[in-house]
Amino acid sequence: MTNIVNFPNSKPQHYNVLWSSGLDSTYLVYTLLEQGHYVNALYFEVKNNSEKVKHEMRQREKIAGFFKEKYGYRFNCSTKENVYLSVNGVGDVKLGQAIAWIAGSILTLKNECQYMAIGYVKGDDAIDSLQDIKDAFYSLRKLSYSNAELVFPLQNIDKKTIYENIPDEIKDEIYWCENGRTIPSVCPCAPCKKARAYNILSKYQYSGEPEVYLKLKEIENMIKRDIRIAAE
């Protein structure tokens, strides 16, 4: 594996990771495990988007099988949500999801957890507010018994680089759509738009459009071939 992520400590550490089955969080779990760390993969269910939750939970189970087989006891993942969120009638809140993630993260910190990792990447809306998120996390952490640090290991990496480095065994299982749809070629949600811009593919995500997937996969393979030839 190409080491493009630098974690705070090279010795085996215990990490809590918010894992949705999307590209960024899946890559974060993968790199932590590859570098010898222990991962407790968490899922926070947002109840007002049940269709998205259904797809994410299904794909988490598939990818979890790969992680468990390859990394054994160093990977821990519940089949149910760790935190259940039901938010209605809210006002205009900047980074509303981040607030939920911070509060949920505090609730799930255990004594053995040394780090809480969130997979924000270069270009995400929250990137410019990471220090604010950290300040909020550490403020709430005072109400717990934990000394875990909050880290953003992917903040200097873009989605294209992540996609190029994620294992082929799980690349086709990632799911990113915010609307709970499997028609990414027309979906207007931000993750689908970014995936199209970076030519990010997933066979599962394109399960409703197999002909589109095959065409894009053909183009992807041609690009890889041209790069390989140029490097020789």
Backbone bond lengths (Angstrom), bond angles and torsions (degrees), N, CA, C in turn:
res aa  C-N    CA-C-N  psi(-1)  N-CA   C-N-CA  omega(-1)  CA-C   N-CA-C  phi
1 M - - - 1.464 - - 1.526 110.72 -
2 T 1.292 117.21 136.31 1.459 121.56 175.24 1.527 109.29 -72.56
3 N 1.334 116.00 123.23 1.460 119.29 -178.52 1.528 109.66 -84.12
4 I 1.321 116.22 97.26 1.469 119.99 179.67 1.528 111.00 -112.21
5 V 1.344 116.51 5.49 1.463 121.01 -179.53 1.521 108.83 -122.62
6 N 1.313 116.67 130.19 1.455 121.17 176.09 1.522 109.47 -108.82
7 F 1.333 116.08 115.48 1.456 120.43 179.24 1.531 109.83 -91.88
8 P 1.323 117.67 159.46 1.464 120.71 -174.36 1.523 114.45 -60.08
9 N 1.328 117.98 -27.07 1.456 121.03 -176.06 1.519 109.19 -141.17
10 S 1.318 117.53 126.99 1.464 121.12 -178.11 1.521 112.27 -78.09
11 K 1.339 117.92 -20.40 1.458 120.63 177.37 1.532 109.23 -74.46
12 P 1.324 118.38 152.38 1.475 120.84 -179.40 1.522 112.08 -54.80
13 Q 1.325 116.00 124.61 1.453 123.09 -179.34 1.533 109.04 -128.15
14 H 1.335 115.71 163.04 1.457 121.19 177.93 1.533 109.63 -100.02
15 Y 1.323 115.00 123.55 1.461 121.65 -177.83 1.524 111.25 -118.41
16 N 1.319 115.66 136.36 1.458 121.69 161.90 1.526 106.70 -92.07
17 V 1.325 117.36 132.95 1.462 121.01 -179.48 1.520 109.47 -131.69
18 L 1.326 116.79 130.82 1.457 120.80 173.14 1.518 107.52 -77.26
19 W 1.339 116.68 113.71 1.463 121.00 -172.21 1.524 110.86 -124.12
20 S 1.332 116.49 115.56 1.457 122.00 -176.41 1.522 113.24 -101.40
21 S 1.337 117.89 -12.88 1.468 127.02 -170.67 1.521 111.01 90.29
22 G 1.329 117.29 3.18 1.457 121.48 175.73 1.517 111.77 -76.51
23 L 1.314 116.84 173.31 1.457 122.31 -175.70 1.521 112.58 -60.18
24 D 1.323 117.49 -50.98 1.468 121.07 -173.54 1.528 111.97 -65.69
25 S 1.321 116.36 -51.25 1.469 119.04 -176.65 1.527 111.66 -69.57
26 T 1.337 117.45 -33.07 1.463 120.26 177.60 1.520 110.56 -66.34
27 Y 1.324 115.63 -40.74 1.465 119.38 177.79 1.525 111.09 -66.41
28 L 1.322 116.73 -36.36 1.463 120.63 178.61 1.531 110.16 -63.05
29 V 1.328 117.31 -46.31 1.468 121.05 177.50 1.528 110.03 -59.83
30 Y 1.316 115.75 -46.52 1.468 121.38 -178.30 1.528 112.10 -59.00
31 T 1.324 117.41 -48.84 1.465 120.05 -176.97 1.528 112.03 -66.94
32 L 1.314 116.48 -36.49 1.468 119.31 176.50 1.528 110.90 -61.67
33 L 1.313 116.24 -46.67 1.464 120.69 -179.72 1.529 110.98 -65.60
34 E 1.331 116.92 -40.98 1.460 121.18 179.31 1.520 111.72 -61.14
35 Q 1.318 116.46 -31.87 1.462 120.34 -178.19 1.526 112.52 -92.29
36 G 1.328 116.46 11.15 1.462 120.67 170.75 1.511 116.64 91.95
37 H 1.324 118.20 8.41 1.459 120.85 -178.38 1.540 111.58 -86.48
38 Y 1.323 115.38 170.52 1.462 122.94 176.65 1.528 108.01 -103.25
39 V 1.314 116.74 135.07 1.460 120.93 -175.74 1.524 111.13 -124.60
40 N 1.323 114.79 126.48 1.457 122.08 169.83 1.526 106.10 -106.18
41 A 1.336 116.74 102.79 1.463 121.79 -173.85 1.521 110.93 -86.15
42 L 1.333 115.89 118.41 1.462 121.87 -173.87 1.523 111.75 -103.96
43 Y 1.336 114.90 155.17 1.463 119.40 175.56 1.521 109.07 -136.40
44 F 1.328 115.77 125.62 1.458 122.11 177.56 1.523 108.15 -106.33
45 E 1.296 117.09 113.38 1.461 121.44 -176.54 1.527 111.23 -85.90
46 V 1.322 115.40 125.94 1.461 121.57 174.23 1.521 106.97 -98.96
47 K 1.317 116.56 110.86 1.455 120.97 -167.90 1.529 113.86 -70.93
48 N 1.313 118.61 -19.81 1.462 119.09 -178.75 1.530 112.33 -85.66
49 N 1.331 116.51 11.54 1.461 120.79 175.58 1.529 108.45 -138.36
50 S 1.328 115.72 61.24 1.458 121.35 -171.98 1.524 113.40 -65.19
51 E 1.331 117.82 -31.03 1.458 120.06 -179.99 1.530 110.79 -67.19
52 K 1.319 116.59 -41.58 1.463 121.16 176.49 1.532 110.34 -63.10
53 V 1.319 116.33 -43.57 1.462 121.39 179.64 1.524 110.75 -59.30
54 K 1.321 116.91 -42.33 1.465 121.51 -179.15 1.523 111.06 -58.12
55 H 1.327 116.39 -46.46 1.459 120.14 -179.84 1.524 111.36 -67.93
56 E 1.324 116.82 -43.42 1.462 120.06 -177.99 1.524 111.80 -63.44
57 M 1.318 117.34 -43.65 1.463 120.67 -179.55 1.528 110.75 -64.75
58 R 1.316 116.39 -38.28 1.467 120.63 179.34 1.524 110.70 -63.43
59 Q 1.333 115.95 -44.38 1.458 119.64 -177.98 1.517 112.42 -75.46
60 R 1.318 117.47 -31.24 1.468 120.20 174.98 1.524 109.91 -59.38
61 E 1.327 116.03 -42.58 1.464 120.52 -178.98 1.532 110.88 -62.87
62 K 1.338 116.50 -41.43 1.463 120.16 179.42 1.522 111.42 -65.31
63 I 1.330 115.98 -48.40 1.471 119.74 -177.18 1.521 110.54 -69.85
64 A 1.344 116.83 -33.61 1.467 120.83 178.69 1.530 110.77 -59.57
65 G 1.330 116.80 -34.99 1.468 120.19 178.12 1.522 111.27 -60.35
66 F 1.333 116.20 -40.31 1.467 121.36 177.43 1.523 110.43 -64.56
67 F 1.333 116.83 -45.89 1.462 120.80 -178.90 1.530 111.42 -64.50
68 K 1.323 117.26 -43.49 1.470 120.57 -178.05 1.518 111.27 -65.07
69 E 1.332 116.01 -41.08 1.467 119.62 -179.79 1.522 111.58 -66.18
70 K 1.325 117.07 -38.24 1.460 120.90 -175.77 1.526 113.52 -85.03
71 Y 1.352 117.66 -34.73 1.463 120.13 -171.84 1.527 113.83 -117.25
72 G 1.316 117.55 -6.13 1.459 121.32 173.80 1.517 114.58 60.44
73 Y 1.318 115.96 -133.84 1.463 121.87 -172.20 1.528 113.58 -68.61
74 R 1.335 118.20 -12.45 1.470 119.31 178.86 1.529 112.08 -72.93
75 F 1.335 116.07 -11.84 1.461 120.30 177.98 1.524 109.47 -113.02
76 N 1.331 115.77 126.10 1.459 121.25 179.00 1.522 109.08 -127.78
77 C 1.332 116.20 131.52 1.461 120.07 -176.37 1.515 109.51 -150.74
78 S 1.318 116.87 126.01 1.460 121.67 177.53 1.522 109.98 -81.38
79 T 1.337 116.68 146.80 1.464 120.81 177.42 1.524 111.50 -82.09
80 K 1.324 117.20 -6.74 1.462 122.12 178.57 1.526 109.71 -117.03
81 E 1.325 115.21 165.01 1.463 118.56 178.59 1.525 110.39 -66.24
82 N 1.332 116.97 143.79 1.462 121.62 176.81 1.524 111.53 -85.76
83 V 1.323 115.51 -31.40 1.466 121.37 177.87 1.522 107.69 -136.84
84 Y 1.297 115.60 136.37 1.466 122.29 -178.05 1.522 108.45 -110.85
85 L 1.337 116.83 122.39 1.453 121.30 -177.17 1.522 110.65 -117.00
86 S 1.292 116.02 128.12 1.468 120.82 175.50 1.518 107.14 -132.69
87 V 1.328 115.71 103.59 1.461 120.81 -174.83 1.518 109.47 -117.69
88 N 1.334 117.35 123.74 1.457 121.67 -179.54 1.531 110.13 -133.89
89 G 1.314 116.05 147.63 1.455 120.73 173.75 1.510 115.03 65.60
90 V 1.344 117.36 30.88 1.465 119.57 -179.51 1.521 110.35 -80.35
91 G 1.317 115.51 159.91 1.460 120.94 177.91 1.513 110.76 -91.09
92 D 1.317 116.04 -158.99 1.462 120.79 178.73 1.527 109.40 -81.77
93 V 1.323 115.81 108.95 1.459 121.10 -177.07 1.520 109.24 -122.71
94 K 1.319 116.74 123.74 1.459 120.46 176.48 1.522 109.80 -67.96
95 L 1.326 116.45 129.26 1.467 121.98 179.84 1.526 111.46 51.32
96 G 1.322 115.26 51.89 1.456 120.86 -178.80 1.522 112.86 -57.22
97 Q 1.359 117.26 -39.51 1.456 119.66 178.71 1.519 111.42 -63.15
98 A 1.334 116.36 -39.95 1.460 119.79 -178.85 1.523 111.05 -59.94
99 I 1.322 116.99 -37.34 1.461 120.69 178.65 1.523 110.46 -62.07
100 A 1.336 115.74 -42.08 1.462 120.15 178.15 1.524 111.06 -65.74
101 W 1.354 116.27 -41.99 1.467 119.46 -179.65 1.533 110.77 -62.94
102 I 1.324 116.64 -40.13 1.468 120.17 -178.81 1.524 110.69 -63.39
103 A 1.330 116.32 -49.12 1.464 120.18 -178.95 1.522 110.84 -62.50
104 G 1.338 116.49 -44.02 1.462 119.88 179.10 1.511 111.96 -64.21
105 S 1.327 115.92 -37.75 1.460 119.96 179.94 1.524 111.51 -60.53
106 I 1.309 116.01 -42.84 1.470 120.20 179.50 1.519 110.66 -60.94
107 L 1.325 117.10 -40.92 1.467 121.73 -178.01 1.524 112.53 -65.87
108 T 1.325 117.70 -25.88 1.462 120.39 -174.27 1.520 113.82 -99.68
109 L 1.316 118.44 0.85 1.464 120.73 -179.13 1.526 110.94 -71.49
110 K 1.324 116.49 126.35 1.461 122.10 177.14 1.523 109.68 -109.24
111 N 1.326 115.64 167.11 1.456 119.54 -174.50 1.519 113.25 -58.03
112 E 1.360 116.70 -37.49 1.462 119.34 -176.40 1.523 113.04 -78.42
113 C 1.332 117.06 -10.20 1.459 120.61 -177.71 1.529 110.14 -76.11
114 Q 1.333 115.38 122.65 1.467 120.46 179.88 1.524 112.66 -100.04
115 Y 1.340 115.28 -24.10 1.466 120.01 -179.45 1.522 110.94 -140.82
116 M 1.317 114.81 144.60 1.458 122.64 169.60 1.522 106.19 -109.99
117 A 1.340 117.29 119.13 1.466 120.80 -175.54 1.523 111.35 -113.89
118 I 1.316 115.98 132.58 1.464 122.23 176.94 1.529 108.04 -122.11
119 G 1.320 116.80 136.42 1.455 121.15 -170.90 1.513 116.49 -90.09
120 Y 1.316 118.93 43.48 1.465 119.43 172.99 1.524 109.16 -66.38
121 V 1.339 116.18 137.40 1.467 120.76 -178.64 1.521 110.33 -119.90
122 K 1.326 114.96 169.65 1.462 121.22 178.97 1.533 109.81 -56.07
123 G 1.315 116.14 128.74 1.461 120.50 179.93 1.516 114.56 99.67
124 D 1.343 117.98 -12.71 1.462 120.67 177.11 1.527 110.74 -68.12
125 D 1.319 116.02 153.10 1.466 120.51 -179.33 1.524 112.39 -60.65
126 A 1.330 116.42 -30.29 1.461 119.88 -174.43 1.525 114.22 -83.78
127 I 1.327 117.59 -8.65 1.468 120.83 -173.27 1.528 112.56 -55.58
128 D 1.308 117.40 -40.46 1.466 120.36 -178.80 1.528 112.67 -74.59
129 S 1.322 117.10 -6.59 1.469 120.29 -177.09 1.525 112.39 -116.92
130 L 1.326 117.94 18.25 1.462 120.11 -176.33 1.522 112.91 -60.63
131 Q 1.320 117.13 -38.40 1.461 118.84 179.71 1.524 110.74 -66.91
132 D 1.328 117.20 -38.22 1.466 120.53 176.58 1.525 110.70 -63.20
133 I 1.329 116.08 -39.94 1.458 120.59 178.47 1.525 110.27 -64.85
134 K 1.319 116.16 -41.82 1.464 119.73 177.54 1.525 111.28 -63.04
135 D 1.318 116.38 -44.13 1.465 120.19 179.97 1.528 110.49 -59.09
136 A 1.330 116.56 -42.65 1.458 120.88 179.29 1.525 110.96 -65.76
137 F 1.329 116.30 -41.19 1.468 121.29 179.04 1.527 111.24 -60.54
138 Y 1.322 115.99 -50.24 1.463 119.25 -176.70 1.528 111.72 -68.86
139 S 1.315 116.86 -29.30 1.456 119.45 175.91 1.523 110.78 -65.82
140 L 1.335 116.75 -46.08 1.464 120.92 178.98 1.526 111.98 -71.59
141 R 1.319 116.77 -29.60 1.463 120.11 -179.65 1.531 111.91 -60.20
142 K 1.321 116.52 -25.57 1.472 120.80 178.54 1.524 111.75 -61.26
143 L 1.325 116.20 -22.17 1.468 120.88 -179.80 1.527 111.89 -88.31
144 S 1.339 116.51 1.45 1.463 120.53 178.43 1.523 109.15 -114.59
145 Y 1.340 115.62 -176.47 1.457 120.43 177.34 1.529 111.41 -102.54
146 S 1.311 116.90 10.50 1.455 121.36 -173.04 1.530 112.75 -94.95
147 N 1.332 114.20 151.21 1.465 121.41 172.84 1.533 110.51 -115.68
148 A 1.318 116.48 16.82 1.467 120.84 -176.99 1.522 111.04 -61.49
149 E 1.330 115.10 144.29 1.462 121.37 176.99 1.524 109.91 -96.12
150 L 1.310 116.70 147.59 1.452 122.08 176.07 1.530 109.07 -95.44
151 V 1.338 116.59 127.85 1.463 120.44 -178.50 1.534 110.20 -132.54
152 F 1.332 115.00 154.02 1.469 122.77 177.85 1.531 107.52 -125.88
153 P 1.313 118.46 77.95 1.474 121.82 -171.44 1.518 115.21 -64.07
154 L 1.334 118.42 -19.61 1.463 121.10 -175.16 1.523 113.62 -103.43
155 Q 1.310 118.03 9.88 1.459 120.79 -170.53 1.529 113.99 -63.63
156 N 1.342 117.73 -21.25 1.463 120.48 -179.49 1.532 112.66 -104.60
157 I 1.324 116.86 12.38 1.456 121.78 -176.81 1.522 109.48 -118.03
158 D 1.323 117.52 139.92 1.460 120.16 179.40 1.528 111.09 -96.24
159 K 1.329 116.12 166.18 1.455 121.92 -175.03 1.530 112.61 -63.12
160 K 1.312 117.51 -36.18 1.453 120.55 -179.53 1.524 110.87 -61.90
161 T 1.317 116.76 -43.54 1.462 120.87 178.57 1.521 110.82 -64.06
162 I 1.321 116.12 -41.52 1.459 120.25 178.72 1.521 110.29 -61.56
163 Y 1.329 116.24 -45.72 1.463 120.30 -178.79 1.526 111.40 -61.36
164 E 1.314 116.79 -37.26 1.456 120.85 -179.57 1.528 111.97 -69.40
165 N 1.318 117.99 -22.35 1.464 121.69 -174.93 1.523 114.70 -107.00
166 I 1.312 117.73 -5.02 1.459 119.73 179.92 1.528 109.12 -77.94
167 P 1.337 119.47 142.67 1.474 121.35 -176.97 1.530 112.27 -60.53
168 D 1.334 115.70 143.77 1.459 120.46 178.74 1.531 111.36 -61.93
169 E 1.333 117.21 -29.54 1.466 120.89 -177.35 1.530 112.78 -61.91
170 I 1.335 116.86 -26.72 1.467 119.42 -178.71 1.522 113.08 -118.17
171 K 1.326 116.94 -4.56 1.467 120.74 -177.57 1.523 111.71 -59.23
172 D 1.331 116.75 -38.13 1.457 120.62 -177.25 1.519 113.45 -82.55
173 E 1.338 117.55 -0.10 1.464 120.77 -179.18 1.529 113.20 -105.56
174 I 1.327 117.81 -8.13 1.465 119.79 -177.05 1.533 110.64 -67.15
175 Y 1.329 114.99 150.05 1.466 120.78 -178.17 1.519 108.36 -137.22
176 W 1.341 116.11 131.15 1.468 118.05 -173.25 1.518 115.15 -130.35
177 C 1.303 119.67 -10.17 1.462 121.56 -171.20 1.532 112.85 -66.83
178 E 1.310 117.07 130.76 1.464 122.38 179.39 1.532 112.25 -78.65
179 N 1.329 116.49 -18.30 1.463 120.09 -176.78 1.520 113.85 -96.96
180 G 1.327 116.47 2.38 1.455 119.02 179.54 1.506 112.82 70.55
181 R 1.320 117.15 30.50 1.456 121.55 -179.29 1.526 110.41 -112.50
182 T 1.325 116.96 160.40 1.457 120.14 175.32 1.532 109.13 -119.38
183 I 1.328 116.13 38.34 1.463 122.13 177.10 1.532 107.87 -124.54
184 P 1.320 117.35 68.59 1.465 121.42 -172.17 1.522 115.17 -68.99
185 S 1.326 118.05 -17.05 1.467 119.33 -178.01 1.519 112.48 -73.11
186 V 1.345 117.47 -14.63 1.466 120.38 179.76 1.527 113.21 -127.42
187 C 1.321 117.79 -10.52 1.472 120.45 -176.25 1.533 110.64 -64.03
188 P 1.336 117.87 134.01 1.467 120.73 -177.43 1.523 115.13 -88.88
189 C 1.342 118.26 0.61 1.467 118.84 -177.69 1.524 110.16 -67.70
190 A 1.329 116.69 155.49 1.464 121.91 -175.52 1.530 113.43 -58.87
191 P 1.342 119.79 -45.44 1.470 119.17 179.34 1.523 113.15 -61.01
192 C 1.342 117.49 -39.39 1.461 119.95 178.83 1.524 110.85 -66.98
193 K 1.326 117.20 -39.44 1.467 120.48 177.54 1.528 110.95 -62.39
194 K 1.344 116.33 -43.27 1.456 120.09 179.93 1.522 110.89 -66.01
195 A 1.339 116.31 -39.71 1.466 120.36 179.53 1.526 110.50 -61.96
196 R 1.329 116.05 -41.39 1.468 119.23 178.13 1.532 110.81 -65.02
197 A 1.322 116.51 -40.35 1.461 121.00 -178.50 1.530 111.80 -64.28
198 Y 1.334 116.37 -34.73 1.458 121.06 -178.19 1.523 113.25 -97.78
199 N 1.344 116.96 4.19 1.472 121.23 -177.54 1.524 111.89 57.72
200 I 1.331 116.10 40.31 1.462 121.74 178.06 1.526 109.06 -83.95
201 L 1.332 116.44 129.98 1.460 121.42 -176.16 1.517 112.40 -120.51
202 S 1.316 115.50 153.35 1.454 123.65 172.21 1.519 106.92 -153.61
203 K 1.310 116.47 125.64 1.467 119.99 -178.99 1.514 110.86 -61.21
204 Y 1.337 116.23 -37.96 1.461 118.81 178.67 1.526 111.03 -67.09
205 Q 1.320 116.74 -43.90 1.455 119.83 -179.07 1.529 110.90 -60.85
206 Y 1.323 116.20 -35.15 1.463 121.12 -179.83 1.528 112.64 -95.62
207 S 1.330 117.55 20.22 1.463 120.25 -176.72 1.524 112.52 -61.74
208 G 1.319 117.36 -23.58 1.458 120.65 177.87 1.508 113.22 -85.32
209 E 1.344 116.35 -8.48 1.461 121.60 -179.37 1.532 110.02 -137.72
210 P 1.309 118.39 64.18 1.473 120.49 -175.13 1.516 114.04 -58.63
211 E 1.339 116.97 -33.23 1.462 119.19 -179.14 1.531 111.11 -69.29
212 V 1.322 116.85 -35.02 1.467 120.97 177.03 1.523 109.78 -67.30
213 Y 1.330 116.07 -43.49 1.465 120.76 178.97 1.531 111.00 -58.41
214 L 1.330 116.78 -47.56 1.459 120.66 -178.44 1.526 111.82 -61.38
215 K 1.329 116.05 -40.35 1.464 120.01 179.12 1.525 110.80 -65.18
216 L 1.332 116.62 -45.82 1.458 120.37 -179.75 1.531 110.93 -67.16
217 K 1.319 116.56 -36.01 1.469 120.62 177.83 1.522 110.57 -64.57
218 E 1.323 115.98 -37.67 1.462 120.70 177.49 1.529 110.85 -63.04
219 I 1.331 115.32 -42.75 1.465 119.81 178.26 1.528 110.35 -65.01
220 E 1.334 116.20 -42.91 1.468 120.68 179.03 1.523 110.74 -59.49
221 N 1.324 117.52 -44.52 1.460 121.14 -179.55 1.527 111.61 -65.56
222 M 1.322 117.28 -35.52 1.468 120.99 177.57 1.526 110.82 -64.80
223 I 1.335 115.62 -41.68 1.466 120.04 178.79 1.526 110.25 -64.00
224 K 1.335 116.91 -43.65 1.466 121.17 178.34 1.527 110.90 -60.65
225 R 1.335 115.13 -41.96 1.466 119.75 -179.77 1.530 110.70 -63.64
226 D 1.326 116.58 -43.19 1.463 120.21 -179.50 1.527 111.12 -64.30
227 I 1.334 116.42 -39.78 1.464 120.67 178.11 1.523 110.46 -64.41
228 R 1.329 116.04 -41.86 1.470 120.19 -179.60 1.520 111.04 -64.75
229 I 1.333 116.39 -42.94 1.468 120.99 179.37 1.530 110.56 -63.35
230 A 1.325 115.93 -41.39 1.468 120.42 -178.83 1.526 111.60 -65.71
231 A 1.331 115.46 -29.60 1.471 119.87 -178.13 1.520 112.49 -80.34
232 E 1.331 116.64 -18.73 1.462 120.61 -177.57 1.539 112.24 -78.61
